[in-house]
């Protein structure tokens, strides 16, 4: 569904490894979590509290909160606002958000 646009100089592009629900995902350095997951074919990163319906990144600018994930044990992180880091542990967020 989503396709990356070609970069002018891909030889300089560094890759990083992150883990989504325990599965290794290769991302580009500088990607947001949401962009990396979409590029890897992940369409849903959370479920709704009432029906359990899958939800995924939508606006990609921090307005809709559809891209909430748990990052390195911290819940309620907007995936479209955080850049990937090598070794980052990302988990799906299921149901209602936990408050800190």
Backbone as XML, in Angstrom:
<?xml version="1.0"?>
<chain id="A" units="angstrom">
  <residue number="1" name="UNK">
    <atom name="N" x="0.811" y="-1.190" z="0.000"/>
    <atom name="CA" x="0.000" y="0.000" z="0.000"/>
    <atom name="C" x="0.858" y="1.259" z="0.000"/>
  </residue>
  <residue number="2" name="UNK">
    <atom name="N" x="1.890" y="1.298" z="0.844"/>
    <atom name="CA" x="2.760" y="2.455" z="0.895"/>
    <atom name="C" x="4.049" y="2.147" z="0.162"/>
  </residue>
  <residue number="3" name="UNK">
    <atom name="N" x="4.612" y="3.146" z="-0.477"/>
    <atom name="CA" x="5.848" y="2.972" z="-1.232"/>
    <atom name="C" x="6.781" y="4.130" z="-0.898"/>
  </residue>
  <residue number="4" name="UNK">
    <atom name="N" x="8.022" y="3.798" z="-0.620"/>
    <atom name="CA" x="9.009" y="4.844" z="-0.335"/>
    <atom name="C" x="9.364" y="5.608" z="-1.603"/>
  </residue>
  <residue number="5" name="UNK">
    <atom name="N" x="9.577" y="6.879" z="-1.461"/>
    <atom name="CA" x="10.062" y="7.687" z="-2.569"/>
    <atom name="C" x="11.571" y="7.504" z="-2.676"/>
  </residue>
  <residue number="6" name="UNK">
    <atom name="N" x="12.102" y="7.495" z="-3.887"/>
    <atom name="CA" x="13.550" y="7.336" z="-4.026"/>
    <atom name="C" x="14.288" y="8.566" z="-3.496"/>
  </residue>
  <residue number="7" name="UNK">
    <atom name="N" x="15.416" y="8.314" z="-2.848"/>
    <atom name="CA" x="16.246" y="9.404" z="-2.362"/>
    <atom name="C" x="17.335" y="9.691" z="-3.384"/>
  </residue>
  <residue number="8" name="UNK">
    <atom name="N" x="17.814" y="10.930" z="-3.437"/>
    <atom name="CA" x="18.849" y="11.269" z="-4.415"/>
    <atom name="C" x="20.131" y="10.458" z="-4.234"/>
  </residue>
  <residue number="9" name="UNK">
    <atom name="N" x="20.533" y="10.213" z="-2.979"/>
    <atom name="CA" x="21.761" y="9.460" z="-2.725"/>
    <atom name="C" x="21.489" y="8.398" z="-1.668"/>
  </residue>
  <residue number="10" name="UNK">
    <atom name="N" x="21.056" y="7.230" z="-2.101"/>
    <atom name="CA" x="20.720" y="6.165" z="-1.147"/>
    <atom name="C" x="21.960" y="5.494" z="-0.569"/>
  </residue>
  <residue number="11" name="UNK">
    <atom name="N" x="23.129" y="5.708" z="-1.159"/>
    <atom name="CA" x="24.340" y="5.083" z="-0.628"/>
    <atom name="C" x="24.707" y="5.669" z="0.736"/>
  </residue>
  <residue number="12" name="UNK">
    <atom name="N" x="24.285" y="6.900" z="1.002"/>
    <atom name="CA" x="24.598" y="7.545" z="2.276"/>
    <atom name="C" x="23.549" y="7.243" z="3.341"/>
  </residue>
  <residue number="13" name="UNK">
    <atom name="N" x="22.467" y="6.572" z="2.974"/>
    <atom name="CA" x="21.378" y="6.298" z="3.909"/>
    <atom name="C" x="21.737" y="5.153" z="4.841"/>
  </residue>
  <residue number="14" name="UNK">
    <atom name="N" x="21.709" y="5.404" z="6.125"/>
    <atom name="CA" x="22.032" y="4.406" z="7.137"/>
    <atom name="C" x="20.765" y="3.667" z="7.557"/>
  </residue>
  <residue number="15" name="UNK">
    <atom name="N" x="20.901" y="2.371" z="7.799"/>
    <atom name="CA" x="19.783" y="1.567" z="8.279"/>
    <atom name="C" x="19.934" y="1.323" z="9.774"/>
  </residue>
  <residue number="16" name="UNK">
    <atom name="N" x="18.803" y="1.216" z="10.449"/>
    <atom name="CA" x="18.788" y="0.865" z="11.861"/>
    <atom name="C" x="17.822" y="-0.302" z="12.042"/>
  </residue>
  <residue number="17" name="UNK">
    <atom name="N" x="18.046" y="-1.096" z="13.081"/>
    <atom name="CA" x="17.163" y="-2.219" z="13.393"/>
    <atom name="C" x="16.327" y="-1.860" z="14.609"/>
  </residue>
  <residue number="18" name="UNK">
    <atom name="N" x="15.028" y="-2.035" z="14.478"/>
    <atom name="CA" x="14.113" y="-1.876" z="15.599"/>
    <atom name="C" x="13.294" y="-3.155" z="15.703"/>
  </residue>
  <residue number="19" name="UNK">
    <atom name="N" x="12.572" y="-3.311" z="16.780"/>
    <atom name="CA" x="11.766" y="-4.515" z="16.986"/>
    <atom name="C" x="10.326" y="-4.103" z="17.258"/>
  </residue>
  <residue number="20" name="UNK">
    <atom name="N" x="9.412" y="-4.650" z="16.465"/>
    <atom name="CA" x="7.997" y="-4.386" z="16.649"/>
    <atom name="C" x="7.317" y="-5.680" z="17.051"/>
  </residue>
  <residue number="21" name="UNK">
    <atom name="N" x="6.773" y="-5.701" z="18.249"/>
    <atom name="CA" x="6.149" y="-6.914" z="18.804"/>
    <atom name="C" x="7.072" y="-8.121" z="18.670"/>
  </residue>
  <residue number="22" name="UNK">
    <atom name="N" x="8.357" y="-7.893" z="18.919"/>
    <atom name="CA" x="9.349" y="-8.962" z="18.907"/>
    <atom name="C" x="9.937" y="-9.293" z="17.550"/>
  </residue>
  <residue number="23" name="UNK">
    <atom name="N" x="9.395" y="-8.717" z="16.482"/>
    <atom name="CA" x="9.897" y="-8.993" z="15.134"/>
    <atom name="C" x="10.866" y="-7.893" z="14.703"/>
  </residue>
  <residue number="24" name="UNK">
    <atom name="N" x="11.969" y="-8.293" z="14.126"/>
    <atom name="CA" x="12.974" y="-7.336" z="13.667"/>
    <atom name="C" x="12.454" y="-6.568" z="12.452"/>
  </residue>
  <residue number="25" name="UNK">
    <atom name="N" x="12.631" y="-5.254" z="12.470"/>
    <atom name="CA" x="12.215" y="-4.380" z="11.364"/>
    <atom name="C" x="13.400" y="-3.501" z="10.988"/>
  </residue>
  <residue number="26" name="UNK">
    <atom name="N" x="13.727" y="-3.457" z="9.714"/>
    <atom name="CA" x="14.783" y="-2.574" z="9.235"/>
    <atom name="C" x="14.164" y="-1.237" z="8.872"/>
  </residue>
  <residue number="27" name="UNK">
    <atom name="N" x="14.743" y="-0.170" z="9.399"/>
    <atom name="CA" x="14.232" y="1.180" z="9.146"/>
    <atom name="C" x="15.365" y="2.062" z="8.653"/>
  </residue>
  <residue number="28" name="UNK">
    <atom name="N" x="15.007" y="3.165" z="8.049"/>
    <atom name="CA" x="15.999" y="4.161" z="7.656"/>
    <atom name="C" x="16.260" y="5.097" z="8.825"/>
  </residue>
  <residue number="29" name="UNK">
    <atom name="N" x="17.520" y="5.424" z="9.019"/>
    <atom name="CA" x="17.864" y="6.419" z="10.014"/>
    <atom name="C" x="17.141" y="7.715" z="9.644"/>
  </residue>
  <residue number="30" name="UNK">
    <atom name="N" x="16.446" y="8.314" z="10.575"/>
    <atom name="CA" x="15.681" y="9.528" z="10.298"/>
    <atom name="C" x="14.200" y="9.284" z="10.102"/>
  </residue>
  <residue number="31" name="UNK">
    <atom name="N" x="13.788" y="8.005" z="9.971"/>
    <atom name="CA" x="12.362" y="7.663" z="9.890"/>
    <atom name="C" x="11.697" y="7.884" z="11.239"/>
  </residue>
  <residue number="32" name="UNK">
    <atom name="N" x="10.435" y="8.215" z="11.218"/>
    <atom name="CA" x="9.660" y="8.143" z="12.445"/>
    <atom name="C" x="9.265" y="6.680" z="12.640"/>
  </residue>
  <residue number="33" name="UNK">
    <atom name="N" x="8.819" y="6.363" z="13.839"/>
    <atom name="CA" x="8.356" y="5.000" z="14.108"/>
    <atom name="C" x="7.218" y="4.648" z="13.158"/>
  </residue>
  <residue number="34" name="UNK">
    <atom name="N" x="6.248" y="5.556" z="13.008"/>
    <atom name="CA" x="5.095" y="5.291" z="12.148"/>
    <atom name="C" x="5.519" y="5.053" z="10.706"/>
  </residue>
  <residue number="35" name="UNK">
    <atom name="N" x="6.431" y="5.868" z="10.183"/>
    <atom name="CA" x="6.898" y="5.707" z="8.803"/>
    <atom name="C" x="7.626" y="4.382" z="8.631"/>
  </residue>
  <residue number="36" name="UNK">
    <atom name="N" x="8.443" y="4.016" z="9.600"/>
    <atom name="CA" x="9.187" y="2.749" z="9.529"/>
    <atom name="C" x="8.235" y="1.561" z="9.536"/>
  </residue>
  <residue number="37" name="UNK">
    <atom name="N" x="7.204" y="1.605" z="10.386"/>
    <atom name="CA" x="6.250" y="0.504" z="10.447"/>
    <atom name="C" x="5.449" y="0.403" z="9.154"/>
  </residue>
  <residue number="38" name="UNK">
    <atom name="N" x="4.997" y="1.519" z="8.627"/>
    <atom name="CA" x="4.253" y="1.493" z="7.364"/>
    <atom name="C" x="5.121" y="0.954" z="6.228"/>
  </residue>
  <residue number="39" name="UNK">
    <atom name="N" x="6.382" y="1.383" z="6.173"/>
    <atom name="CA" x="7.294" y="0.911" z="5.123"/>
    <atom name="C" x="7.556" y="-0.592" z="5.248"/>
  </residue>
  <residue number="40" name="UNK">
    <atom name="N" x="7.461" y="-1.116" z="6.475"/>
    <atom name="CA" x="7.679" y="-2.553" z="6.705"/>
    <atom name="C" x="6.406" y="-3.369" z="6.497"/>
  </residue>
  <residue number="41" name="UNK">
    <atom name="N" x="5.311" y="-2.699" z="6.131"/>
    <atom name="CA" x="4.070" y="-3.413" z="5.862"/>
    <atom name="C" x="3.156" y="-3.567" z="7.058"/>
  </residue>
  <residue number="42" name="UNK">
    <atom name="N" x="3.487" y="-2.928" z="8.165"/>
    <atom name="CA" x="2.638" y="-2.982" z="9.356"/>
    <atom name="C" x="1.526" y="-1.949" z="9.188"/>
  </residue>
  <residue number="43" name="UNK">
    <atom name="N" x="0.284" y="-2.406" z="9.156"/>
    <atom name="CA" x="-0.837" y="-1.492" z="8.939"/>
    <atom name="C" x="-1.528" y="-1.075" z="10.231"/>
  </residue>
  <residue number="44" name="UNK">
    <atom name="N" x="-1.397" y="-1.861" z="11.289"/>
    <atom name="CA" x="-2.057" y="-1.537" z="12.556"/>
    <atom name="C" x="-1.043" y="-1.607" z="13.690"/>
  </residue>
  <residue number="45" name="UNK">
    <atom name="N" x="-1.071" y="-0.591" z="14.545"/>
    <atom name="CA" x="-0.140" y="-0.568" z="15.669"/>
    <atom name="C" x="-0.865" y="-0.482" z="17.011"/>
  </residue>
  <residue number="46" name="UNK">
    <atom name="N" x="-2.190" y="-0.406" z="16.974"/>
    <atom name="CA" x="-2.959" y="-0.385" z="18.214"/>
    <atom name="C" x="-4.364" y="-0.907" z="17.940"/>
  </residue>
  <residue number="47" name="UNK">
    <atom name="N" x="-5.114" y="-1.152" z="19.020"/>
    <atom name="CA" x="-6.514" y="-1.525" z="18.876"/>
    <atom name="C" x="-7.359" y="-0.546" z="19.682"/>
  </residue>
  <residue number="48" name="UNK">
    <atom name="N" x="-8.630" y="-0.409" z="19.295"/>
    <atom name="CA" x="-9.520" y="0.509" z="19.993"/>
    <atom name="C" x="-10.000" y="-0.103" z="21.309"/>
  </residue>
  <residue number="49" name="UNK">
    <atom name="N" x="-10.296" y="0.748" z="22.301"/>
    <atom name="CA" x="-10.726" y="0.242" z="23.601"/>
    <atom name="C" x="-12.089" y="-0.451" z="23.573"/>
  </residue>
  <residue number="50" name="UNK">
    <atom name="N" x="-13.031" y="0.005" z="22.764"/>
    <atom name="CA" x="-14.388" y="-0.523" z="22.805"/>
    <atom name="C" x="-14.540" y="-1.792" z="21.959"/>
  </residue>
  <residue number="51" name="UNK">
    <atom name="N" x="-14.206" y="-1.708" z="20.676"/>
    <atom name="CA" x="-14.451" y="-2.850" z="19.791"/>
    <atom name="C" x="-13.214" y="-3.716" z="19.542"/>
  </residue>
  <residue number="52" name="UNK">
    <atom name="N" x="-12.034" y="-3.184" z="19.862"/>
    <atom name="CA" x="-10.812" y="-3.926" z="19.579"/>
    <atom name="C" x="-10.394" y="-3.859" z="18.119"/>
  </residue>
  <residue number="53" name="UNK">
    <atom name="N" x="-10.991" y="-2.931" z="17.370"/>
    <atom name="CA" x="-10.668" y="-2.776" z="15.944"/>
    <atom name="C" x="-9.223" y="-2.302" z="15.783"/>
  </residue>
  <residue number="54" name="UNK">
    <atom name="N" x="-8.525" y="-2.817" z="14.769"/>
    <atom name="CA" x="-7.147" y="-2.382" z="14.534"/>
    <atom name="C" x="-7.096" y="-0.957" z="14.003"/>
  </residue>
  <residue number="55" name="UNK">
    <atom name="N" x="-6.110" y="-0.208" z="14.435"/>
    <atom name="CA" x="-5.915" y="1.167" z="13.984"/>
    <atom name="C" x="-4.446" y="1.351" z="13.625"/>
  </residue>
  <residue number="56" name="UNK">
    <atom name="N" x="-4.173" y="2.247" z="12.689"/>
    <atom name="CA" x="-2.813" y="2.521" z="12.275"/>
    <atom name="C" x="-2.601" y="3.996" z="12.043"/>
  </residue>
  <residue number="57" name="UNK">
    <atom name="N" x="-1.364" y="4.386" z="11.729"/>
    <atom name="CA" x="-1.064" y="5.796" z="11.486"/>
    <atom name="C" x="-1.992" y="6.389" z="10.428"/>
  </residue>
  <residue number="58" name="UNK">
    <atom name="N" x="-2.427" y="7.612" z="10.668"/>
    <atom name="CA" x="-3.372" y="8.256" z="9.758"/>
    <atom name="C" x="-2.860" y="9.619" z="9.299"/>
  </residue>
  <residue number="59" name="UNK">
    <atom name="N" x="-2.721" y="10.554" z="10.213"/>
    <atom name="CA" x="-2.373" y="11.919" z="9.797"/>
    <atom name="C" x="-0.870" y="12.132" z="9.642"/>
  </residue>
  <residue number="60" name="UNK">
    <atom name="N" x="-0.076" y="11.380" z="10.352"/>
    <atom name="CA" x="1.394" y="11.446" z="10.318"/>
    <atom name="C" x="1.957" y="12.797" z="10.777"/>
  </residue>
  <residue number="61" name="UNK">
    <atom name="N" x="1.154" y="13.554" z="11.556"/>
    <atom name="CA" x="1.647" y="14.840" z="12.059"/>
    <atom name="C" x="1.242" y="15.118" z="13.501"/>
  </residue>
  <residue number="62" name="UNK">
    <atom name="N" x="0.786" y="14.097" z="14.221"/>
    <atom name="CA" x="0.542" y="14.239" z="15.639"/>
    <atom name="C" x="-0.821" y="14.740" z="16.055"/>
  </residue>
  <residue number="63" name="UNK">
    <atom name="N" x="-1.772" y="14.764" z="15.142"/>
    <atom name="CA" x="-3.094" y="15.291" z="15.464"/>
    <atom name="C" x="-4.082" y="14.197" z="15.863"/>
  </residue>
  <residue number="64" name="UNK">
    <atom name="N" x="-4.031" y="13.048" z="15.221"/>
    <atom name="CA" x="-5.107" y="12.053" z="15.358"/>
    <atom name="C" x="-4.895" y="11.013" z="16.462"/>
  </residue>
  <residue number="65" name="UNK">
    <atom name="N" x="-3.692" y="10.780" z="16.917"/>
    <atom name="CA" x="-3.377" y="9.807" z="17.964"/>
    <atom name="C" x="-3.693" y="8.357" z="17.570"/>
  </residue>
  <residue number="66" name="UNK">
    <atom name="N" x="-3.780" y="8.060" z="16.298"/>
    <atom name="CA" x="-4.032" y="6.687" z="15.842"/>
    <atom name="C" x="-2.769" y="5.832" z="15.851"/>
  </residue>
  <residue number="67" name="UNK">
    <atom name="N" x="-1.612" y="6.448" z="15.983"/>
    <atom name="CA" x="-0.343" y="5.723" z="15.903"/>
    <atom name="C" x="0.263" y="5.430" z="17.277"/>
  </residue>
  <residue number="68" name="UNK">
    <atom name="N" x="-0.555" y="5.433" z="18.326"/>
    <atom name="CA" x="-0.021" y="5.198" z="19.666"/>
    <atom name="C" x="0.600" y="3.812" z="19.786"/>
  </residue>
  <residue number="69" name="UNK">
    <atom name="N" x="1.803" y="3.773" z="20.341"/>
    <atom name="CA" x="2.533" y="2.536" z="20.577"/>
    <atom name="C" x="3.235" y="2.626" z="21.931"/>
  </residue>
  <residue number="70" name="UNK">
    <atom name="N" x="3.766" y="1.504" z="22.366"/>
    <atom name="CA" x="4.613" y="1.477" z="23.562"/>
    <atom name="C" x="6.052" y="1.408" z="23.070"/>
  </residue>
  <residue number="71" name="UNK">
    <atom name="N" x="6.901" y="2.309" z="23.555"/>
    <atom name="CA" x="8.297" y="2.357" z="23.119"/>
    <atom name="C" x="9.207" y="2.180" z="24.329"/>
  </residue>
  <residue number="72" name="UNK">
    <atom name="N" x="10.008" y="1.131" z="24.295"/>
    <atom name="CA" x="10.938" y="0.826" z="25.381"/>
    <atom name="C" x="10.237" y="0.894" z="26.746"/>
  </residue>
  <residue number="73" name="UNK">
    <atom name="N" x="9.020" y="0.334" z="26.803"/>
    <atom name="CA" x="8.274" y="0.262" z="28.051"/>
    <atom name="C" x="7.433" y="1.480" z="28.386"/>
  </residue>
  <residue number="74" name="UNK">
    <atom name="N" x="7.482" y="2.512" z="27.558"/>
    <atom name="CA" x="6.706" y="3.735" z="27.803"/>
    <atom name="C" x="5.462" y="3.706" z="26.925"/>
  </residue>
  <residue number="75" name="UNK">
    <atom name="N" x="4.255" y="3.667" z="27.534"/>
    <atom name="CA" x="3.022" y="3.618" z="26.733"/>
    <atom name="C" x="2.613" y="4.992" z="26.205"/>
  </residue>
  <residue number="76" name="UNK">
    <atom name="N" x="1.647" y="4.992" z="25.295"/>
    <atom name="CA" x="1.015" y="6.215" z="24.775"/>
    <atom name="C" x="1.956" y="7.118" z="23.990"/>
  </residue>
  <residue number="77" name="UNK">
    <atom name="N" x="2.899" y="6.540" z="23.287"/>
    <atom name="CA" x="3.842" y="7.313" z="22.476"/>
    <atom name="C" x="3.268" y="7.461" z="21.075"/>
  </residue>
  <residue number="78" name="UNK">
    <atom name="N" x="3.235" y="8.678" z="20.571"/>
    <atom name="CA" x="2.789" y="8.902" z="19.194"/>
    <atom name="C" x="3.931" y="8.517" z="18.257"/>
  </residue>
  <residue number="79" name="UNK">
    <atom name="N" x="3.733" y="7.438" z="17.520"/>
    <atom name="CA" x="4.771" y="6.923" z="16.637"/>
    <atom name="C" x="5.182" y="7.879" z="15.537"/>
  </residue>
  <residue number="80" name="UNK">
    <atom name="N" x="4.301" y="8.770" z="15.149"/>
    <atom name="CA" x="4.629" y="9.713" z="14.071"/>
    <atom name="C" x="5.496" y="10.873" z="14.549"/>
  </residue>
  <residue number="81" name="UNK">
    <atom name="N" x="5.727" y="10.966" z="15.852"/>
    <atom name="CA" x="6.486" y="12.084" z="16.406"/>
    <atom name="C" x="7.873" y="11.692" z="16.908"/>
  </residue>
  <residue number="82" name="UNK">
    <atom name="N" x="8.187" y="10.406" z="16.902"/>
    <atom name="CA" x="9.444" y="9.917" z="17.476"/>
    <atom name="C" x="10.285" y="9.244" z="16.390"/>
  </residue>
  <residue number="83" name="UNK">
    <atom name="N" x="11.556" y="9.629" z="16.308"/>
    <atom name="CA" x="12.468" y="9.008" z="15.347"/>
    <atom name="C" x="12.951" y="7.660" z="15.871"/>
  </residue>
  <residue number="84" name="UNK">
    <atom name="N" x="13.146" y="6.716" z="14.949"/>
    <atom name="CA" x="13.648" y="5.400" z="15.330"/>
    <atom name="C" x="15.093" y="5.501" z="15.812"/>
  </residue>
  <residue number="85" name="UNK">
    <atom name="N" x="15.437" y="4.604" z="16.719"/>
    <atom name="CA" x="16.814" y="4.467" z="17.204"/>
    <atom name="C" x="17.158" y="2.994" z="17.155"/>
  </residue>
  <residue number="86" name="UNK">
    <atom name="N" x="18.391" y="2.696" z="16.861"/>
    <atom name="CA" x="18.833" y="1.313" z="16.750"/>
    <atom name="C" x="18.529" y="0.548" z="18.031"/>
  </residue>
  <residue number="87" name="UNK">
    <atom name="N" x="17.878" y="-0.616" z="17.904"/>
    <atom name="CA" x="17.567" y="-1.467" z="19.039"/>
    <atom name="C" x="16.274" y="-1.120" z="19.758"/>
  </residue>
  <residue number="88" name="UNK">
    <atom name="N" x="15.572" y="-0.115" z="19.295"/>
    <atom name="CA" x="14.332" y="0.319" z="19.940"/>
    <atom name="C" x="13.319" y="-0.824" z="19.983"/>
  </residue>
  <residue number="89" name="UNK">
    <atom name="N" x="12.667" y="-0.988" z="21.129"/>
    <atom name="CA" x="11.633" y="-2.007" z="21.307"/>
    <atom name="C" x="10.266" y="-1.325" z="21.228"/>
  </residue>
  <residue number="90" name="UNK">
    <atom name="N" x="9.499" y="-1.668" z="20.213"/>
    <atom name="CA" x="8.192" y="-1.054" z="19.974"/>
    <atom name="C" x="7.141" y="-2.151" z="20.109"/>
  </residue>
  <residue number="91" name="UNK">
    <atom name="N" x="6.085" y="-1.857" z="20.834"/>
    <atom name="CA" x="5.011" y="-2.835" z="21.012"/>
    <atom name="C" x="3.679" y="-2.204" z="20.642"/>
  </residue>
  <residue number="92" name="UNK">
    <atom name="N" x="2.776" y="-3.043" z="20.140"/>
    <atom name="CA" x="1.412" y="-2.602" z="19.861"/>
    <atom name="C" x="0.763" y="-2.176" z="21.161"/>
  </residue>
  <residue number="93" name="UNK">
    <atom name="N" x="-0.155" y="-1.232" z="21.045"/>
    <atom name="CA" x="-0.912" y="-0.808" z="22.221"/>
    <atom name="C" x="-2.326" y="-1.339" z="22.060"/>
  </residue>
  <residue number="94" name="UNK">
    <atom name="N" x="-2.775" y="-2.118" z="23.019"/>
    <atom name="CA" x="-4.092" y="-2.757" z="22.924"/>
    <atom name="C" x="-5.063" y="-2.143" z="23.921"/>
  </residue>
  <residue number="95" name="UNK">
    <atom name="N" x="-6.234" y="-1.775" z="23.421"/>
    <atom name="CA" x="-7.295" y="-1.255" z="24.280"/>
    <atom name="C" x="-7.027" y="0.156" z="24.757"/>
  </residue>
  <residue number="96" name="UNK">
    <atom name="N" x="-7.591" y="0.470" z="25.917"/>
    <atom name="CA" x="-7.499" y="1.818" z="26.465"/>
    <atom name="C" x="-6.062" y="2.156" z="26.841"/>
  </residue>
  <residue number="97" name="UNK">
    <atom name="N" x="-5.741" y="3.435" z="26.703"/>
    <atom name="CA" x="-4.410" y="3.903" z="27.079"/>
    <atom name="C" x="-4.218" y="3.786" z="28.580"/>
  </residue>
  <residue number="98" name="UNK">
    <atom name="N" x="-3.042" y="3.322" z="28.958"/>
    <atom name="CA" x="-2.700" y="3.314" z="30.381"/>
    <atom name="C" x="-2.174" y="4.683" z="30.744"/>
  </residue>
  <residue number="99" name="UNK">
    <atom name="N" x="-2.571" y="5.177" z="31.878"/>
    <atom name="CA" x="-2.066" y="6.471" z="32.345"/>
    <atom name="C" x="-0.865" y="6.237" z="33.243"/>
  </residue>
  <residue number="100" name="UNK">
    <atom name="N" x="0.153" y="7.112" z="33.089"/>
    <atom name="CA" x="1.407" y="6.971" z="33.815"/>
    <atom name="C" x="1.304" y="7.193" z="35.226"/>
  </residue>
</chain>
